[in-house]
Amino acid sequence: MMKSENRDTERGATLLSVLLLIVLMSTAALAATDALARSVHVSRVSTDRADRFWAARGAISVGEVIVNEMLAQTNGKLDADSAIFAEPIRFTYPRGVITVDLYDATNCLNLNSLVLSDAEDAGGTVSTDQLHRLLEGAGLFSTEAREMVDTLADWMDADSSPRAFGGEDALYFDRDVPHRTPGQRLVSRQDLRAIKGYTPETRAAISDLVCVRSDTNNPPMNINTLTESQAPLLAARLSEELSVSEAERLILSRPSGGWLNVEEFLLSENVVSIAPELRRDHELSTVSSVIGAIITVSSGTGDIAIDALYGRGDNGRFVLLNSHRSLR
């Protein structure tokens, strides 16, 4: 009897061990299945992300072809009603849709062209007074505009002496993420977020008026593609004698199809009365030398946006100047 009870106890213990092992194996299998599912999902998302990236890179090259083909039809002349700016260009790729939205990238003030005080930085072409006037024209208060000019100049210049409304390293040491001023030109518009005075509101107010280029050049504006909201830009770049309201009227009274040339524009009311020595005629043109593209690649798992710039080369064709991930 004793042996029978021992065998029953052993069988019971064995059965319990087997059941426990089955439970453990089932749990492990379930965990493995769950991990595999997550891995497959991550792999798919990573694959989609990589596909979007390479599709965007390909679209940058396609953008160059589009710009050249469309400008060839107009002999390089563009106006506010040009088909190239009318509608975004959309085409599909195996996993989604690519959108190319073109714009005239000559109509802005390059913040990297600001004249600084350093002797070695003589490449700038825009005075601090010009930038101040542009910011005021965008609706900012005079003191607010002066602070933005001075903090930008202090951010980029190589010295450690702050301007009246600016600030060097000490101004940024007490931030949530302390940092120094870099002492060099801006890399992209996103750099403005780190500079005192460039709040989301002020950046939005000047978004159509300023740009950041890799050089210190300011290509001439195309007066035939300027929009009414860019009147402060026309006033700031052409002459201190031209008010923003007068610049608005000029843009609104632009002939259908645009001015034939700069000379015709200079005969316009409110411009012809300005003495030639008080004008910067070299800031004006009726052709566009830089075209920008916002390239967006959309798929089921997300979007990626690229900013690309195409510039007119010596042979008249547009080539890619630069491109970078957009944070718009």
Order of alpha helices (4+ residues) and beta strands (2+ residues): alpha-alpha-beta-beta-beta-alpha-alpha-alpha-beta-beta-alpha-alpha-alpha-beta-beta-beta-beta
